[in-house]
Amino acid sequence: MKATLKRFCKLISGWTLVLLGVIGWFLPIVPGTVLIFLGVAILSAQSEWVRNRLEFLKARFPRHAAKLQALKESLASKIRREGTS
């Protein structure tokens, strides 16, 4: 029961962030792209459909996927370094 509620909350928060991100593309006050990335990051752990879409995009745009992976590794190493300080 607790795991189902946790999954439901993650799905709701992920889709809410994606929706706010889409609205943010049209409103100059809201940072749309950042909210969409956060929403997709949350949803990718919970939704098979979102994982499939991400895999499709990685296959379709391999150069961009490689740059994104390098950025992810760079940020992860910085976070690890700051955590040990």
Buried (B, 14 or more C-beta within 10 A) or exposed (E): EEEEEEEEEBBEBBBEBBEBBBEBEEEEEBBBEEBBBBBBEBBBEBBEEBBEBBEEBBEEEEEEBEEBEEEEEEEEEEEEEEEEE
